[in-house]
Protein backbone atom coordinates (compact mmCIF):
# COMPACT_ATOMS: atom_id res chain seq x y z
CA UNK A 1 0.00 0.00 0.00
CA UNK A 2 1.34 3.43 -0.97
CA UNK A 3 2.83 5.45 1.89
CA UNK A 4 3.79 9.13 1.72
CA UNK A 5 5.09 11.44 4.43
CA UNK A 6 4.46 15.15 3.82
CA UNK A 7 6.76 17.20 6.05
CA UNK A 8 7.56 20.70 7.35
CA UNK A 9 4.32 22.48 6.49
CA UNK A 10 2.05 24.83 8.38
CA UNK A 11 -1.07 22.70 8.77
CA UNK A 12 -4.50 24.19 9.46
CA UNK A 13 -6.25 21.02 10.59
CA UNK A 14 -9.80 22.30 11.29
CA UNK A 15 -9.95 19.35 13.69
CA UNK A 16 -12.18 19.35 16.77
CA UNK A 17 -9.58 21.29 18.76
CA UNK A 18 -8.90 23.58 15.77
CA UNK A 19 -5.16 22.97 15.94
CA UNK A 20 -2.85 24.95 13.68
CA UNK A 21 0.52 23.19 13.47
CA UNK A 22 3.27 25.68 12.69
CA UNK A 23 5.73 22.98 11.53
CA UNK A 24 4.00 19.69 10.95
CA UNK A 25 3.70 16.52 8.93
CA UNK A 26 1.01 14.25 7.53
CA UNK A 27 1.51 10.54 6.96
CA UNK A 28 -0.75 9.14 4.24
CA UNK A 29 -1.18 5.40 3.83
CA UNK A 30 -3.38 4.38 0.93
CA UNK A 31 -6.19 6.93 0.84
CA UNK A 32 -6.26 7.72 4.58
CA UNK A 33 -4.43 9.95 7.00
CA UNK A 34 -2.47 7.50 9.18
CA UNK A 35 -0.81 10.07 11.43
CA UNK A 36 -0.41 13.83 11.77
CA UNK A 37 1.45 16.08 14.16
CA UNK A 38 4.21 18.60 14.77
CA UNK A 39 7.73 17.83 13.59
CA UNK A 40 8.98 17.88 17.17
CA UNK A 41 7.19 14.60 17.94
CA UNK A 42 7.40 12.84 14.60
CA UNK A 43 9.51 9.96 15.96
CA UNK A 44 7.12 9.20 18.79
CA UNK A 45 4.02 9.29 16.60
CA UNK A 46 5.22 7.59 13.42
CA UNK A 47 6.39 4.08 12.78
CA UNK A 48 9.64 3.87 10.86
CA UNK A 49 8.57 4.93 7.35
CA UNK A 50 9.87 1.90 5.45
CA UNK A 51 9.27 2.32 1.70
CA UNK A 52 7.63 5.65 2.41
CA UNK A 53 8.02 8.50 -0.04
CA UNK A 54 8.97 11.75 1.72
CA UNK A 55 7.73 15.06 0.30
CA UNK A 56 8.96 18.31 1.82
CA UNK A 57 6.38 21.09 1.98
CA UNK A 58 8.71 23.63 3.57
CA UNK A 59 7.19 27.12 3.53
CA UNK A 60 3.78 25.88 2.44
CA UNK A 61 0.35 25.97 4.12
CA UNK A 62 -1.83 22.84 4.12
CA UNK A 63 -5.60 23.00 4.51
CA UNK A 64 -8.36 20.39 4.14
CA UNK A 65 -9.74 20.06 0.63
CA UNK A 66 -12.30 22.79 -0.01
CA UNK A 67 -15.92 21.68 -0.34
CA UNK A 68 -18.17 23.62 -2.71
CA UNK A 69 -21.79 22.89 -1.82
CA UNK A 70 -23.39 24.70 -4.77
CA UNK A 71 -21.67 24.48 -8.15
CA UNK A 72 -23.54 24.22 -11.46
CA UNK A 73 -21.38 21.96 -13.60
CA UNK A 74 -22.64 22.61 -17.11
CA UNK A 75 -22.93 26.38 -16.74
CA UNK A 76 -19.19 26.88 -17.31
CA UNK A 77 -19.96 26.91 -21.05
CA UNK A 78 -22.36 29.83 -20.47
CA UNK A 79 -19.76 31.91 -18.63
CA UNK A 80 -19.97 35.61 -19.47
CA UNK A 81 -23.17 35.39 -21.55
CA UNK A 82 -25.70 36.83 -19.11
CA UNK A 83 -23.94 39.86 -17.68
CA UNK A 84 -25.97 42.51 -15.92
CA UNK A 85 -29.30 40.65 -15.95
CA UNK A 86 -31.69 40.24 -12.98
CA UNK A 87 -32.19 36.65 -11.84
CA UNK A 88 -35.51 35.73 -13.46
CA UNK A 89 -34.60 37.20 -16.87
CA UNK A 90 -31.12 35.73 -16.51
CA UNK A 91 -32.57 32.24 -16.05
CA UNK A 92 -35.53 32.37 -18.45
CA UNK A 93 -33.84 34.17 -21.35
CA UNK A 94 -30.27 32.83 -21.27
CA UNK A 95 -29.43 30.01 -18.87
CA UNK A 96 -32.30 27.60 -19.43
CA UNK A 97 -32.42 28.08 -23.25
CA UNK A 98 -28.70 27.31 -23.36
CA UNK A 99 -29.11 24.25 -21.14
CA UNK A 100 -31.84 22.71 -23.29
CA UNK A 101 -29.54 23.10 -26.31
CA UNK A 102 -27.02 20.70 -24.80
CA UNK A 103 -26.60 17.49 -26.80
CA UNK A 104 -24.14 14.66 -27.39
CA UNK A 105 -21.00 15.34 -25.33
CA UNK A 106 -21.67 18.99 -24.42
CA UNK A 107 -22.45 18.08 -20.80
CA UNK A 108 -19.29 15.99 -20.54
CA UNK A 109 -17.17 18.83 -21.93
CA UNK A 110 -18.74 21.43 -19.62
CA UNK A 111 -18.50 19.24 -16.52
CA UNK A 112 -14.90 18.40 -17.22
CA UNK A 113 -14.05 22.10 -17.56
CA UNK A 114 -15.80 22.99 -14.30
CA UNK A 115 -14.33 20.09 -12.34
CA UNK A 116 -10.83 20.78 -13.65
CA UNK A 117 -11.12 24.42 -12.57
CA UNK A 118 -12.40 23.47 -9.14
CA UNK A 119 -9.73 20.84 -8.58
CA UNK A 120 -6.92 23.11 -9.71
CA UNK A 121 -8.13 25.82 -7.30
CA UNK A 122 -8.35 23.54 -4.28
CA UNK A 123 -11.91 22.18 -4.32
CA UNK A 124 -11.85 18.42 -3.78
CA UNK A 125 -15.60 17.81 -3.32
CA UNK A 126 -18.71 19.56 -4.59
CA UNK A 127 -22.49 19.43 -4.81
CA UNK A 128 -24.11 20.00 -8.20
CA UNK A 129 -27.50 21.49 -7.22
CA UNK A 130 -29.62 21.16 -10.37
CA UNK A 131 -28.36 18.83 -13.11
CA UNK A 132 -30.90 18.74 -15.98
CA UNK A 133 -31.40 15.66 -18.10
CA UNK A 134 -29.93 17.42 -21.14
CA UNK A 135 -26.49 17.25 -19.49
CA UNK A 136 -26.43 13.45 -19.73
CA UNK A 137 -25.75 11.79 -16.38
CA UNK A 138 -23.68 9.03 -17.98
CA UNK A 139 -21.39 11.67 -19.49
CA UNK A 140 -21.14 13.61 -16.24
CA UNK A 141 -20.30 10.42 -14.36
CA UNK A 142 -17.56 9.63 -16.87
CA UNK A 143 -16.06 13.08 -16.34
CA UNK A 144 -16.04 12.57 -12.55
CA UNK A 145 -14.10 9.35 -13.01
CA UNK A 146 -11.54 10.92 -15.32
CA UNK A 147 -10.88 14.12 -13.36
CA UNK A 148 -10.64 12.29 -10.02
CA UNK A 149 -12.74 14.70 -7.95
CA UNK A 150 -15.46 13.90 -5.38
CA UNK A 151 -18.91 14.70 -6.73
CA UNK A 152 -22.42 14.87 -5.31
CA UNK A 153 -24.71 15.21 -8.31
CA UNK A 154 -28.16 16.61 -7.65
CA UNK A 155 -30.24 15.33 -10.57
CA UNK A 156 -33.07 17.73 -11.32
CA UNK A 157 -36.61 16.49 -10.65
CA UNK A 158 -39.32 18.45 -12.45
CA UNK A 159 -42.86 18.46 -11.13
CA UNK A 160 -45.91 20.05 -12.76
CA UNK A 161 -45.14 23.10 -14.87
CA UNK A 162 -44.53 26.52 -13.35
CA UNK A 163 -47.60 28.74 -13.21
CA UNK A 164 -47.24 31.00 -16.24
CA UNK A 165 -49.09 33.89 -14.61
CA UNK A 166 -46.12 34.38 -12.29
CA UNK A 167 -43.94 35.31 -15.26
CA UNK A 168 -41.35 32.53 -15.01
CA UNK A 169 -41.13 30.34 -18.11
CA UNK A 170 -38.80 27.34 -17.95
CA UNK A 171 -38.07 25.79 -21.35
CA UNK A 172 -36.69 22.73 -19.56
CA UNK A 173 -40.30 21.79 -18.78
CA UNK A 174 -40.56 20.16 -22.20
CA UNK A 175 -38.41 17.28 -20.90
CA UNK A 176 -40.09 17.07 -17.48
CA UNK A 177 -41.18 13.49 -18.07
CA UNK A 178 -37.52 12.45 -18.19
CA UNK A 179 -36.82 14.17 -14.84
CA UNK A 180 -39.22 12.30 -12.56
CA UNK A 181 -38.81 11.03 -9.02
CA UNK A 182 -38.62 7.48 -10.36
CA UNK A 183 -35.85 8.47 -12.76
CA UNK A 184 -33.91 10.02 -9.86
CA UNK A 185 -34.29 6.85 -7.78
CA UNK A 186 -33.07 4.74 -10.72
CA UNK A 187 -30.05 7.03 -11.17
CA UNK A 188 -29.23 6.70 -7.49
CA UNK A 189 -29.26 2.91 -7.73
CA UNK A 190 -27.07 2.93 -10.84
CA UNK A 191 -24.42 5.52 -10.04
CA UNK A 192 -24.30 6.16 -6.28
CA UNK A 193 -21.01 5.00 -4.77
CA UNK A 194 -19.12 4.64 -8.05
CA UNK A 195 -15.40 5.42 -8.36
CA UNK A 196 -14.45 4.19 -4.90
CA UNK A 197 -17.38 6.12 -3.41
CA UNK A 198 -16.28 9.42 -4.96
CA UNK A 199 -19.63 9.79 -6.75
CA UNK A 200 -22.87 10.34 -4.84
CA UNK A 201 -26.30 10.91 -6.37
CA UNK A 202 -28.77 13.38 -4.86
CA UNK A 203 -32.17 14.69 -5.89
CA UNK A 204 -32.50 18.36 -6.78
CA UNK A 205 -35.91 19.96 -6.53
CA UNK A 206 -36.90 22.78 -8.84
CA UNK A 207 -36.97 26.29 -7.39
CA UNK A 208 -40.41 26.94 -5.79
CA UNK A 209 -41.90 29.54 -8.11
CA UNK A 210 -45.52 28.48 -8.36
CA UNK A 211 -45.33 24.85 -9.49
CA UNK A 212 -47.79 22.54 -7.77
CA UNK A 213 -46.83 21.85 -4.18
CA UNK A 214 -47.46 18.12 -4.58
CA UNK A 215 -44.44 17.78 -6.85
CA UNK A 216 -42.15 19.11 -4.14
CA UNK A 217 -43.79 16.94 -1.50
CA UNK A 218 -43.18 13.86 -3.66
CA UNK A 219 -39.46 14.67 -3.77
CA UNK A 220 -39.35 15.28 -0.03
CA UNK A 221 -41.09 11.99 0.68
CA UNK A 222 -38.91 10.04 -1.77
CA UNK A 223 -35.74 11.42 -0.21
CA UNK A 224 -36.79 10.16 3.20
CA UNK A 225 -38.13 6.83 1.96
CA UNK A 226 -35.12 5.94 -0.22
CA UNK A 227 -32.39 7.58 1.89
CA UNK A 228 -31.44 9.98 -0.88
CA UNK A 229 -30.12 13.42 0.04
CA UNK A 230 -31.93 16.46 -1.38
CA UNK A 231 -31.03 20.00 -2.37
CA UNK A 232 -33.10 22.96 -3.57
CA UNK A 233 -32.72 26.64 -4.48
CA UNK A 234 -35.01 28.76 -2.33
CA UNK A 235 -35.78 32.45 -1.75
CA UNK A 236 -32.89 33.60 -3.89
CA UNK A 237 -34.40 36.86 -5.18
CA UNK A 238 -36.90 39.10 -3.45
CA UNK A 239 -39.46 38.08 -6.07
CA UNK A 240 -39.11 34.46 -4.99
CA UNK A 241 -40.32 35.23 -1.49
CA UNK A 242 -43.32 37.03 -2.94
CA UNK A 243 -44.10 34.09 -5.27
CA UNK A 244 -43.91 31.61 -2.40
CA UNK A 245 -46.29 33.72 -0.35
CA UNK A 246 -48.70 34.12 -3.27
CA UNK A 247 -48.60 30.51 -4.51
CA UNK A 248 -48.24 28.56 -1.26
CA UNK A 249 -49.47 30.97 1.47
CA UNK A 250 -46.27 30.36 3.43
CA UNK A 251 -42.86 31.72 4.25
CA UNK A 252 -39.96 30.07 2.38
CA UNK A 253 -39.12 27.68 5.23
CA UNK A 254 -42.76 26.98 6.03
CA UNK A 255 -43.09 25.84 2.42
CA UNK A 256 -39.98 23.65 2.77
CA UNK A 257 -41.29 22.17 6.01
CA UNK A 258 -44.73 21.52 4.51
CA UNK A 259 -43.15 19.57 1.63
CA UNK A 260 -40.63 17.65 3.81
CA UNK A 261 -37.77 19.56 2.21
CA UNK A 262 -35.99 20.08 5.52
CA UNK A 263 -33.75 17.94 7.69
CA UNK A 264 -30.12 16.96 8.13
CA UNK A 265 -30.19 15.33 4.67
CA UNK A 266 -31.21 18.59 2.96
CA UNK A 267 -29.14 21.51 1.66
CA UNK A 268 -31.10 24.67 0.86
CA UNK A 269 -29.30 27.17 -1.34
CA UNK A 270 -29.34 30.97 -1.10
CA UNK A 271 -32.15 31.77 1.42
CA UNK A 272 -31.47 35.47 0.90
CA UNK A 273 -35.07 36.55 1.43
CA UNK A 274 -36.57 34.67 4.35
CA UNK A 275 -38.80 35.51 7.29
CA UNK A 276 -35.85 35.77 9.62
CA UNK A 277 -37.28 34.81 13.02
CA UNK A 278 -39.68 32.07 11.91
CA UNK A 279 -37.55 30.62 9.12
CA UNK A 280 -34.32 30.56 11.11
CA UNK A 281 -36.14 28.71 13.89
CA UNK A 282 -37.26 26.08 11.35
CA UNK A 283 -33.72 25.70 10.01
CA UNK A 284 -32.38 25.34 13.54
CA UNK A 285 -35.02 22.87 14.68
CA UNK A 286 -34.74 20.62 11.62
CA UNK A 287 -30.93 20.61 11.28
CA UNK A 288 -31.15 21.76 7.65
CA UNK A 289 -27.91 23.02 6.07
CA UNK A 290 -27.58 26.21 4.04
CA UNK A 291 -25.47 26.85 0.94
CA UNK A 292 -24.30 30.47 1.02
CA UNK A 293 -23.40 31.90 -2.40
CA UNK A 294 -22.11 35.42 -1.71
CA UNK A 295 -20.59 36.16 -5.13
CA UNK A 296 -23.59 34.98 -7.12
CA UNK A 297 -26.08 36.78 -4.88
CA UNK A 298 -24.08 40.00 -5.21
CA UNK A 299 -23.60 39.79 -8.97
CA UNK A 300 -27.27 39.09 -9.70
CA UNK A 301 -28.35 41.85 -7.32
CA UNK A 302 -30.27 39.40 -5.17
CA UNK A 303 -29.11 40.79 -1.85
CA UNK A 304 -27.17 39.44 1.12
CA UNK A 305 -28.40 36.40 3.03
CA UNK A 306 -28.72 36.76 6.84
CA UNK A 307 -25.79 34.42 7.42
CA UNK A 308 -24.63 35.91 10.76
CA UNK A 309 -28.10 35.28 12.22
CA UNK A 310 -27.99 31.69 10.98
CA UNK A 311 -24.54 31.09 12.41
CA UNK A 312 -25.59 32.60 15.72
CA UNK A 313 -28.42 30.05 15.79
CA UNK A 314 -25.91 27.22 15.19
CA UNK A 315 -27.27 26.50 11.71
CA UNK A 316 -24.77 24.72 9.52
CA UNK A 317 -23.77 27.17 6.77
CA UNK A 318 -21.41 26.12 3.98
CA UNK A 319 -20.10 27.91 0.88
CA UNK A 320 -20.88 27.65 -2.81
CA UNK A 321 -19.62 29.34 -5.94
CA UNK A 322 -22.85 28.82 -7.92
CA UNK A 323 -22.24 28.84 -11.70
CA UNK A 324 -20.07 30.39 -14.38
CA UNK A 325 -22.68 32.93 -15.57
CA UNK A 326 -23.37 34.31 -12.06
CA UNK A 327 -19.87 34.14 -10.63
CA UNK A 328 -17.51 33.87 -13.61
CA UNK A 329 -15.32 31.45 -11.65
CA UNK A 330 -15.44 28.25 -9.62
CA UNK A 331 -12.56 29.36 -7.37
CA UNK A 332 -13.88 29.02 -3.81
CA UNK A 333 -11.08 31.24 -2.47
CA UNK A 334 -12.90 34.19 -4.09
CA UNK A 335 -16.11 33.26 -2.32
CA UNK A 336 -14.35 32.83 1.03
CA UNK A 337 -12.88 36.31 0.72
CA UNK A 338 -16.17 37.96 -0.23
CA UNK A 339 -18.14 36.09 2.44
CA UNK A 340 -15.73 37.44 5.01
CA UNK A 341 -16.33 41.02 3.88
CA UNK A 342 -19.93 41.67 2.90
CA UNK A 343 -21.53 40.72 6.20
CA UNK A 344 -19.08 42.89 8.13
CA UNK A 345 -19.91 45.77 5.80
CA UNK A 346 -23.66 45.30 6.13
CA UNK A 347 -23.50 45.11 9.93
CA UNK A 348 -20.76 47.73 10.24
CA UNK A 349 -18.92 45.24 12.42
CA UNK A 350 -15.42 44.07 11.35
CA UNK A 351 -15.42 41.30 13.96
CA UNK A 352 -18.51 39.55 12.65
CA UNK A 353 -17.02 36.76 10.50
CA UNK A 354 -13.36 35.97 11.29
CA UNK A 355 -11.26 34.12 8.73
CA UNK A 356 -11.33 30.98 10.86
CA UNK A 357 -15.12 30.79 10.63
CA UNK A 358 -15.03 31.34 6.87
CA UNK A 359 -12.56 28.48 6.42
CA UNK A 360 -14.82 26.26 8.53
CA UNK A 361 -17.69 27.08 6.18
CA UNK A 362 -15.58 26.00 3.20
CA UNK A 363 -14.36 22.76 4.81
CA UNK A 364 -15.93 21.01 7.79
CA UNK A 365 -19.31 22.76 7.41
CA UNK A 366 -19.38 21.70 3.78
CA UNK A 367 -18.60 18.12 4.75
CA UNK A 368 -21.40 18.21 7.34
CA UNK A 369 -23.85 19.56 4.77
CA UNK A 370 -23.06 16.62 2.49
CA UNK A 371 -23.24 14.07 5.30
CA UNK A 372 -19.52 13.38 4.96
CA UNK A 373 -18.11 14.96 8.12
CA UNK A 374 -16.87 11.61 9.42
CA UNK A 375 -14.50 11.24 6.48
CA UNK A 376 -13.90 14.72 5.04
CA UNK A 377 -13.60 18.37 6.03
CA UNK A 378 -10.66 18.25 8.46
CA UNK A 379 -7.20 16.75 8.68
CA UNK A 380 -7.38 14.00 11.29
CA UNK A 381 -6.24 10.41 11.68
CA UNK A 382 -8.62 8.05 9.93
CA UNK A 383 -10.12 10.62 7.58
CA UNK A 384 -9.65 10.59 3.82
CA UNK A 385 -6.38 12.10 2.62
CA UNK A 386 -7.93 15.10 0.85
CA UNK A 387 -5.85 18.23 1.31
CA UNK A 388 -4.57 21.32 -0.48
CA UNK A 389 -1.03 22.67 -0.43
CA UNK A 390 -0.84 26.46 -0.76
CA UNK A 391 2.26 28.44 -1.69
CA UNK A 392 2.10 31.77 0.21
CA UNK A 393 5.49 33.04 -1.00
CA UNK A 394 4.13 35.61 -3.47
CA UNK A 395 3.76 39.34 -3.05
CA UNK A 396 0.05 38.96 -2.30
CA UNK A 397 0.84 37.22 1.01
CA UNK A 398 3.96 39.16 2.08
CA UNK A 399 5.12 39.82 4.77
CA UNK A 400 3.73 36.48 5.94
CA UNK A 401 6.66 34.34 7.07
CA UNK A 402 6.03 30.61 7.72
CA UNK A 403 9.33 30.46 9.62
CA UNK A 404 8.15 33.02 12.18
CA UNK A 405 7.59 31.02 15.38
CA UNK A 406 6.62 34.03 17.51
CA UNK A 407 2.96 33.76 16.42
CA UNK A 408 2.91 37.57 16.39
CA UNK A 409 2.64 37.99 12.62
CA UNK A 410 -0.08 37.25 10.09
CA UNK A 411 -2.24 34.28 11.01
CA UNK A 412 -2.01 31.62 8.28
CA UNK A 413 -5.80 31.37 8.14
CA UNK A 414 -6.02 35.07 7.29
CA UNK A 415 -3.45 34.50 4.55
CA UNK A 416 -5.51 31.66 3.09
CA UNK A 417 -8.91 33.37 3.23
CA UNK A 418 -8.05 36.97 2.43
CA UNK A 419 -4.69 37.01 0.61
CA UNK A 420 -4.66 33.87 -1.50
CA UNK A 421 -6.63 32.71 -4.51
CA UNK A 422 -6.73 29.50 -6.45
CA UNK A 423 -3.57 30.66 -8.19
CA UNK A 424 -1.70 29.95 -4.95
CA UNK A 425 -2.65 26.26 -4.99
CA UNK A 426 0.48 24.24 -5.65
CA UNK A 427 -0.63 20.69 -4.90
CA UNK A 428 -3.89 18.84 -4.33
CA UNK A 429 -4.05 15.39 -2.77
CA UNK A 430 -7.39 13.59 -3.13
CA UNK A 431 -8.09 10.10 -1.83
CA UNK A 432 -4.37 9.83 -1.17
CA UNK A 433 -3.49 10.54 -4.81
CA UNK A 434 -1.64 13.65 -6.00
CA UNK A 435 -3.99 15.06 -8.64
CA UNK A 436 -2.43 18.54 -8.92
CA UNK A 437 1.31 19.06 -8.69
CA UNK A 438 3.18 22.35 -9.18
CA UNK A 439 -0.15 23.82 -10.24
CA UNK A 440 -0.61 21.27 -13.04
CA UNK A 441 -3.53 18.85 -13.36
CA UNK A 442 -2.08 15.35 -13.56
CA UNK A 443 -5.09 13.28 -14.65
CA UNK A 444 -6.39 15.39 -17.54
CA UNK A 445 -5.08 17.58 -20.37
CA UNK A 446 -5.94 21.18 -19.46
CA UNK A 447 -5.24 22.57 -22.94
CA UNK A 448 -7.57 20.04 -24.55
CA UNK A 449 -10.30 20.74 -21.98
CA UNK A 450 -10.18 24.46 -22.79
CA UNK A 451 -10.25 23.92 -26.56
CA UNK A 452 -13.15 21.50 -26.32
CA UNK A 453 -15.00 24.06 -24.20
CA UNK A 454 -14.47 26.82 -26.76
CA UNK A 455 -15.77 24.64 -29.57
CA UNK A 456 -18.80 23.45 -27.57
CA UNK A 457 -19.70 26.95 -26.39
CA UNK A 458 -19.70 28.25 -29.96
CA UNK A 459 -21.98 25.40 -31.09
CA UNK A 460 -24.37 26.07 -28.21
CA UNK A 461 -24.56 29.79 -28.93
CA UNK A 462 -25.31 29.09 -32.57
CA UNK A 463 -27.96 26.44 -31.89
CA UNK A 464 -29.71 28.35 -29.08
CA UNK A 465 -29.43 31.82 -30.55
CA UNK A 466 -28.17 33.14 -27.20
CA UNK A 467 -25.56 35.86 -27.43
CA UNK A 468 -23.58 37.82 -24.87
CA UNK A 469 -25.21 41.00 -23.60
CA UNK A 470 -23.97 44.15 -25.36
CA UNK A 471 -21.17 46.11 -23.74
CA UNK A 472 -22.32 48.92 -21.50
CA UNK A 473 -21.71 52.69 -21.57
CA UNK A 474 -21.49 52.75 -25.35
CA UNK A 475 -18.39 50.57 -25.55
CA UNK A 476 -18.09 48.74 -28.86
CA UNK A 477 -15.87 46.48 -30.90
CA UNK A 478 -13.96 48.01 -33.83
N, C-alpha and C positions, 0 to 999 in steps of 0.2 A: 504494500500500500504506500502511495506517495507520501513523503514527509518533507515539509518545508518549514524552516525557522526564519521568520522575519524579525530583524533586530534593529535596535537603536533608533526607534521612532518615538515621537510624541503620540500617545494613543488616547483618544477620547472615547472611552468605552461605552458610555450611556448605560452602564450596568445599574443594578439596583442602588448601589452606593454612589453612583455617578463619579466614579474614579477617573481622573485624568492622570495618566502615567507620563511623566516628563521624559523618561528614557526607558522604553519598554520593548518587549518582544511578544510575538505571537507564534505559537507552534501549531501548525496545521497538519493534521494526519487525515488523509483521504479528503473528505469534504467537510470535516468538522474542526472546530477549535479544540485542540487537545490540552493546551495550557497557555496562560497569558500572565504577564507580570512585569515588574521592573527589572532592569538589567542587574541590579544589585543582588537579586535572589534567584537568578536564572539557574544556578547549579543545584539549589535545593528544591526547585520546583520542576525541573526537567530531567527526564531520563537521558542518559548519554545518547546524543542524536546520531546513532549509527545510520549510515546511508541517508542522512538528512541533508537536503540542499539548504544552504544558508544564504539569505538575501539581506544585504544591509540597506536599511531605509534611513540612514543618517540624515538629519535635517528635515525629514518629512513629517507630516501629520497624518495619522490614520484615523478614519471614522468608520462607523458601520455603513454598509451600503445604503444609499438613499432610497426611500420608498415613496413613489409618486402615486397617490391614490385617486387620481383623476386625469387620465391622459388619453385623448382621442387618437387612436393609431392612424386611421386613414386620412385624417385631416392635414397631415404634413404636406400632401400634394395640393392643398388649397391655401397654403401659406401666402399671405400678402394679397389675397384676392377680395377681401371684404373689409377693407380699411374704412374706418370712420362711419360704420353703420350701427344703428341701435339693434339690440339683440333680436327682436322678432323679425325685422327685415333682413338682418344678417343671416338668420337661419332659413327663412322661407324663400328668399330670393337668390341666395348664393350657396350656402352650405348643403342643404338638402338636395337641390337640383344637381350639384356636383356629385354627391354621394350616390344618387340613383344612376348616374352615368357610369359608375364603376363596372367593369366587366373583365373577363379573363383573369390576367394576373395583376391588375391594377391594385387590388387590395394587398397582395403579397409585396409588391414594390413599395407601396406607401408604408406598410407596417414595418418593413425591413429598414426603411429610412428612419422612421421614428424611433424604433428600438435601438438602432445603431447610435443615433444622437443621444438618447438617454443613457445608454451604457457608457459611451465615451465621456459623458459629463457626470458620471458617478451614480446614476440610478441603476440599481440592481434588481428592483422589483416594482411592478406597477399594476394599477387597475384600469382597464379599459372600460369606460362607463356606459357605452351605448354603441355596440358594434352591429351595424345593420347587415342584413343578409347579403346585400350587394357586395360586401367586402370579401365574402367567401371564407368561411371558418376554416376549411381545410387548408387554404393558402396561408391564412394568418398563423395557424398552428405550425405549418412548415417553417415559416419565418422565425417563430419562437425557437424551434429546434436548432436552426442554423445560427442564429445570433448568440444563443446561449444565455439569454436573460430569463428572469422569473416573470411570469405573466399571469394575471387574473383577468380573464376576458369576460366582460359583461355582455352577453348576447342580447340584443334588443328584442323585447316582446311587445308587439303592437296589439292593442285592444281595439274596440270600436273607434271609428274615425273621430277626429277632433271636431267639435261643433264649429261649423263654418261662421256662425254669426259672431264668434269671438275674434275673427280676423286672423287666425293662424291656420295656414294651409300647408300641410306636410305631404309633399309628393311621394314620400316613402310609403304612404298608406296604400299605394297600388299593389305592394307586395306584402301586405299585412298577413295574408294567409300563410306565408312562409315563415312568419315570425311569431308563432303561437307558443303558448305555454308548453304544449306537448313537444314541439320542436326543440325548445330550450332544455327540457328534461332529457330528450334523446341525445342532444349535444353533450350534456353533462356526463351521461353514461359512456359516450364514445371517447371523449377527449380528456376528461378530468383526471389528473394525476400523471399524464404523459411526461416524457422527458425527465425521468427520475424525480417526478413530482414538482417539476418547475412550472407546469401548466395547470391552472385551475380554471374551471368554468363557473361563471356566475350568471344570474339573470339580471337584465337591466330593464327597468320599467320606463315607459315613455314619460316625458315631463307632463305633470297634471295641468292641462290647459283646456279643460272642458270635455275631454273624452269620458265615456261612461264609467262611472265609479266601479262597476262590477269587474271591468277588465283589470283594474289595479288590484282589487281584492283577490282575484284569481291568482295573480302573481304572488301576492303576499301569502296566500294559503299554500301555494305550491312550494314556495321557498321553505316554509316550516315543515310541510309534509315530506319533502324529498331531501331535506338537509342541504339545500342549495342557498348560497349567500346571494344577497340582493343589493342592488344600488339604484339610485334614482336622482335625477336633477330635480330641485324643488326651490321655489321662491327665489329664482335668480334675479329677475327684474321686478321693478315695482308693479308692472302690469300683471305679473304672475300671481302676486298676492291678491290682486283685485279679481282675477279670473277664478281663483280658487274660492274666494268668498262668494262670487256670483254663481258659480256652477255647482259648488258642493256645500255651501252654507257653513263653512268651517274655516278655521285658521289653517296655515300650511301643515302644522304638526298634528292638529286634530284630524285633518284629512289622512295623513300618513297613519295615524293610530287607527282610524276607522277602517282602513284597508289592510291592516296588519303589515304595513311597511315601516315598522320600527322594531328595534331589538338589537342585541349584540351582533347579529349576523347581517345587519343592514348598514350601508354607508349612504348618507344623504349628502348630495353635493350642493354647494353654494349657500343656501339658507340666508341670503342677504336680507330679505324682507320678510321677517317673521313677527308674530306677536310675542314680544320678548319675554314677558313674565310667564305666560301660559305655555308657550312653545318650548322654552328652555326647560321648564319643569318636566314636560313630556320627554324631551331628550334625556334629561338626567334620570328620570324614573325608569326608562326603558333600556338604558345603556346603548343607545344608538350613537354611532360615530358620525363625524362631520368631515367632509372634504372641503377645505378652505382653498379657494383659488384667487388669490389677491390680484395677480397680474391680469387675468382674464376679466374679473369683475371691474377693475379699473379701466381697462382698455375699452370695454363695451359700455362704459358709463352706467353700470348696474348699481354701483354703490359699494359700501364697505360692510361686510357681515359683522355682527356683534360678537366677534371672537373672544374678546376679553371677558365678556359676561359668561360665555360658554365655559371658558377655562376656569373661571372663578367657581362655576357650578360643578367642576370636575367632569365635564363632558369631554370625551376623547376627540380631539381635533387634530387632523392630519393635513398634509399639504398636497396640492395638485397643481399641475401646470396648465391643465385644460388642453386646448388644441392649437395647432399651428396658426389658424386664422384669427384667434383671439388672444394669442400670446406672442406669436412669431418665433417661439423657441420651446424646447422641451428640457431646458437646463434648469433643474430645480434649485440651483444656487441663486438664480435670479429671483425666484419666488420666495426663498428664505429671506433674502435681503429686503425685499419689498414688504413682506409680512411683518418684519421687525420694525418697519418705519411707519406705515400708514396708520396703524392703531395708536401709536404714540402721538402722531400728529393730530388725529381726530380728537383724542382725549386731552391733548396738551399735557402729556405726562411721559417724559422720556424713560421712566422706569417700568413702563407697563409690560413690555414683552422683551425680556433679556435674551441675548443670543442663545443661552443654554436652552431656554424653553422653545425657541424656534427650531433648534437642532433636534430636540425631542420630537417635535411635530413631524419632522422629516424622516425620522428613524423609528424609534420605538412606538410612537403613537400610530404611525403608518402600519407597522406590523400588527398592532393591536386591532386596528380597523379591519385588517384583512384576515384576522383570526390566526395570525402566524407569530404572535409574540413569544411563543415558547421556543421558536427556532430562529427567528430573525429579529433585527432591530437594535441589537446591542452586541458588544464583543465580550462573550463570556464562554467559559468552558462548556462544551456540549452543544453549543449553537452552531449553525451552519457558518462556514468560513466565507462570508460575504463582507468584504470591506473595500474601502477606497483609500488610496494613497495620494495625498495632496502635496504638491511642491510649493511651499510658501516663500521661495527665494526671490521672487520678482519684486519689482518696484512697488506693485500694488499692495504688498504686505509689509514692506519695510516701514519701521525699523524692527519688526518682529525678529527675534533671535531665538531659535530653538535651543541654543546652548546656554541661554540665560537660566540659571537655576535659582535665582533670587525670587522668582514668582512675582516680581514687581513691575514687569513689563506687560505687553499686550497679552491678553488671555488667548490661547489658541482657538477657543471656540468663537471668539469675536473675529479672529482672522478668517476662519472658515465661513462664517455666516455673512460677514459684512465687507470683507476685503477680497475674497476669492470668487472665482466663477468656475464654470466647467473647464475653462482653459487651463486651470491649475491642476486638473486631475492627471496624474502621471501613470497610475496603475490601478486596475480594478481586478479584484479576486472574487470570483463567484462560484459557489459550490466547490471551493478549494482550487479551482482552475484560474490561472491568470488569463483574463480575456481582453484586457487592455494593458499594454506595456509601452512605456515611454510615449504615452499619448496615442498609441496606434492600436486599432482594433485588430485582434489576432485571428478571429474566426471568419471574418468576412472582408470583402474587398470594398473599401470605402469609396474609391473612385468609381467603381462600377455601380454601386448603390446610387450615387449622386447622378450619374448619367441616365440610369434607368428612370430615376424620378423626374428628371427634366423631360424625357421623352413621354412618359406617362401623363405628366401634368399638361403638356401641350395637347395630347390626344383628348384629354378630358375637357379642356377648355373649348376645343373645337366641337366636340360632340354635344356638350351641354349648352353652348352659347354663352357661358359665363365669362366675363372679362373683369380685369382689375378695375377698381373705382378710379375715376380720373384724378389726376394730381390736383391738389388744392392751391388756392391763392393765385390762380392763373398760370402756374408752372406748366410747361409743355415740352415735349420732345422736339428736337430740330434735327 
